[in-house]
Amino acid sequence: MTGIDLSQPFIEAARMLTERCELADRVTFLQGDALDLPFTNALFDHAWTQHVAMNIADRVGFYRSIHRVLKPGGRLAIYDVALGDGGPPIYPVPWAREPGTSFLLTPEAMRNALAQAGFEEVSWIDKTGIAQAWTADLKARRQQSPAPFGLEVVMGSGFTEMAVNLGRNLLEGRVRIIQAVMAKSRAWDDNRVDGSRPSREQP
């Protein structure tokens, strides 16, 4: 397995946690740009993103970058926040302190971006209800007994407000949670299996 992140401190934290789990011989982490993945074409069997795309403005470019490095038949698993129809999101939230760094798409726009990138839909599930229940349970547990070690350690002192806003955004339909599985067609042939890296304009 290979993981990437734009932030070097996050890479270092990932390596430390992986070592503590005794998985360092099975997982590699690299600093990299998701819009220009530092890998040859058709290298990976599958890819997974969780709470990543909300901070990426060029969504089609992001999905095309993943599509390029997948083998034909490879799948992309997604768990991400989407824009709801209950009004604009309330900030700050865990992925953005202000609207200028948040690039949410509606579920339909996500589907369109994935299709433009060359993906075929395998599964699409709205997980908003489960996320609403999780945030309510988290709020109740923290009111009873605040966790000494939680996401506050990573996100900073403002995380409590972020978590409250996320819960409100979910309950008011301002955001939704989407779980999807997409596939790269087995018939896909981009004529670049020599390992060359295409420009971002190419699928």
C-alpha positions as CSV (number, residue, x, y, z in Angstrom):
1,M,0.0,0.0,0.0
2,T,1.1,3.5,-0.8
3,G,-0.3,6.7,0.8
4,I,0.2,10.3,-0.2
5,D,-0.4,13.7,1.4
6,L,0.5,17.2,0.4
7,S,1.6,18.0,4.0
8,Q,5.0,16.6,5.1
9,P,4.1,16.7,8.8
10,F,1.1,14.5,8.1
11,I,3.4,12.1,6.2
12,E,5.6,11.9,9.2
13,A,2.7,11.3,11.5
14,A,1.4,8.6,9.3
15,R,4.8,6.9,9.2
16,M,5.0,7.0,13.0
17,L,1.6,5.5,13.5
18,T,2.3,2.8,10.9
19,E,5.5,1.8,12.7
20,R,3.6,1.6,16.0
21,C,1.1,-0.7,14.4
22,E,4.0,-2.8,13.1
23,L,2.9,-2.3,9.5
24,A,5.9,-0.3,8.2
25,D,7.0,-3.1,6.0
26,R,3.7,-3.1,4.2
27,V,2.8,0.6,3.8
28,T,4.8,3.5,2.2
29,F,4.0,7.2,2.5
30,L,5.1,9.9,0.1
31,Q,4.6,13.6,0.0
32,G,2.8,14.4,-3.3
33,D,0.2,16.4,-5.2
34,A,-3.0,14.6,-5.8
35,L,-3.4,16.4,-9.1
36,D,0.0,15.2,-10.3
37,L,0.5,11.8,-8.7
38,P,4.2,10.8,-8.8
39,F,3.5,7.3,-10.2
40,T,3.6,5.6,-13.6
41,N,0.4,4.7,-15.4
42,A,-1.7,1.7,-14.5
43,L,0.4,0.9,-11.4
44,F,-2.2,0.3,-8.7
45,D,-5.0,-2.2,-8.3
46,H,-7.3,0.1,-6.3
47,A,-7.4,3.5,-4.7
48,W,-9.2,4.9,-1.7
49,T,-9.9,8.5,-0.7
50,Q,-11.6,9.6,2.6
51,H,-12.4,13.2,3.3
52,V,-9.9,14.5,0.7
53,A,-11.7,16.0,-2.3
54,M,-13.5,18.8,-0.3
55,N,-10.2,20.8,-0.4
56,I,-9.5,20.3,-4.2
57,A,-10.9,22.8,-6.6
58,D,-10.0,20.9,-9.8
59,R,-12.2,17.9,-9.1
60,V,-12.0,16.5,-12.6
61,G,-8.2,16.8,-12.6
62,F,-8.1,15.0,-9.2
63,Y,-10.2,12.1,-10.4
64,R,-8.3,11.9,-13.7
65,S,-5.0,11.7,-11.8
66,I,-6.3,8.7,-9.9
67,H,-7.8,7.2,-13.0
68,R,-4.4,7.3,-14.8
69,V,-2.5,5.3,-12.1
70,L,-5.2,2.6,-11.8
71,K,-5.0,-0.6,-13.8
72,P,-7.9,-1.4,-16.1
73,G,-10.6,-2.8,-13.9
74,G,-9.2,-1.0,-10.8
75,R,-11.6,0.6,-8.4
76,L,-11.7,3.9,-6.6
77,A,-13.4,3.9,-3.2
78,I,-14.7,7.3,-2.0
79,Y,-16.0,8.6,1.3
80,D,-16.4,12.3,1.1
81,V,-18.5,15.3,2.0
82,A,-20.9,16.7,-0.7
83,L,-22.9,19.9,-0.9
84,G,-26.5,19.6,0.3
85,D,-29.6,21.6,-0.6
86,G,-30.2,23.1,2.8
87,G,-28.2,26.3,2.3
88,P,-24.5,27.2,2.3
89,P,-22.4,25.3,4.9
90,I,-21.6,27.0,8.2
91,Y,-17.9,27.5,8.9
92,P,-15.4,26.6,10.3
93,V,-15.7,22.8,9.7
94,P,-13.0,20.1,10.0
95,W,-11.8,20.5,6.4
96,A,-11.9,24.3,6.1
97,R,-11.9,27.3,8.4
98,E,-13.6,29.5,5.8
99,P,-15.4,29.1,2.4
100,G,-12.3,30.0,0.4
101,T,-10.7,26.7,1.1
102,S,-13.8,24.5,0.7
103,F,-14.7,23.2,-2.7
104,L,-17.8,21.0,-2.2
105,L,-19.8,19.7,-5.1
106,T,-23.3,18.4,-5.1
107,P,-23.6,14.6,-5.4
108,E,-24.7,15.0,-9.0
109,A,-21.7,17.2,-9.8
110,M,-19.4,14.6,-8.2
111,R,-20.9,12.0,-10.4
112,N,-20.4,14.1,-13.5
113,A,-16.8,14.9,-12.6
114,L,-16.1,11.2,-12.1
115,A,-17.7,10.3,-15.4
116,Q,-15.6,13.0,-17.2
117,A,-12.5,11.5,-15.6
118,G,-13.4,8.1,-17.2
119,F,-14.9,6.2,-14.3
120,E,-17.9,3.9,-14.3
121,E,-20.2,3.8,-11.3
122,V,-20.3,0.6,-9.3
123,S,-22.0,1.7,-6.1
124,W,-23.3,5.0,-4.8
125,I,-24.7,5.3,-1.3
126,D,-25.8,8.4,0.7
127,K,-24.5,7.9,4.2
128,T,-25.8,11.2,5.6
129,G,-28.2,9.5,8.1
130,I,-25.4,7.4,9.6
131,A,-23.1,10.5,9.8
132,Q,-25.9,12.4,11.6
133,A,-26.3,9.6,14.2
134,W,-22.5,9.5,14.7
135,T,-22.2,13.2,15.3
136,A,-25.1,13.2,17.8
137,D,-23.5,10.2,19.6
138,L,-20.1,11.9,19.7
139,K,-21.6,15.1,21.1
140,A,-23.4,13.2,23.9
141,R,-20.3,11.2,24.8
142,R,-18.1,14.3,25.0
143,Q,-20.6,16.1,27.2
144,Q,-20.5,13.2,29.6
145,S,-16.7,12.7,29.5
146,P,-14.4,14.8,27.3
147,A,-11.9,12.6,25.5
148,P,-8.3,13.4,26.6
149,F,-6.9,12.3,23.2
150,G,-9.0,13.0,20.1
151,L,-9.0,14.9,16.9
152,E,-8.4,18.1,18.9
153,V,-4.7,17.0,19.2
154,V,-4.4,17.2,15.4
155,M,-6.9,19.9,14.6
156,G,-6.2,22.3,17.4
157,S,-8.4,24.1,19.9
158,G,-10.9,25.1,17.3
159,F,-12.0,21.5,16.6
160,T,-14.9,21.6,19.0
161,E,-16.5,24.5,17.1
162,M,-15.8,22.6,13.8
163,A,-17.4,19.5,15.1
164,V,-20.5,21.4,16.2
165,N,-20.8,23.1,12.9
166,L,-20.4,19.8,11.0
167,G,-23.2,18.3,13.0
168,R,-25.5,21.2,12.3
169,N,-24.6,21.2,8.6
170,L,-25.5,17.5,8.4
171,L,-28.8,17.9,10.4
172,E,-29.9,20.9,8.3
173,G,-29.0,19.3,5.0
174,R,-26.3,21.8,4.2
175,V,-23.8,18.9,3.5
176,R,-24.2,15.2,2.7
177,I,-21.9,12.2,3.1
178,I,-21.3,10.1,0.0
179,Q,-19.8,6.6,-0.2
180,A,-19.1,5.5,-3.7
181,V,-17.1,2.8,-5.6
182,M,-16.1,3.7,-9.2
183,A,-14.2,1.5,-11.7
184,K,-11.8,2.1,-14.5
185,S,-13.0,0.2,-17.6
186,R,-11.1,-3.0,-18.4
187,A,-11.3,-1.9,-22.0
188,W,-9.6,1.4,-21.3
189,D,-6.5,1.9,-23.3
190,D,-4.8,5.3,-23.1
191,N,-1.8,4.2,-25.2
192,R,0.5,5.3,-22.4
193,V,1.3,2.0,-20.7
194,D,5.0,2.8,-21.2
195,G,4.9,4.7,-18.0
196,S,4.8,8.2,-19.4
197,R,2.8,10.7,-17.4
198,P,0.1,12.6,-19.4
199,S,-0.7,16.2,-19.1
200,R,-3.7,17.2,-16.8
201,E,-5.8,17.9,-19.9
202,Q,-5.6,14.2,-21.0
203,P,-7.9,11.6,-19.4
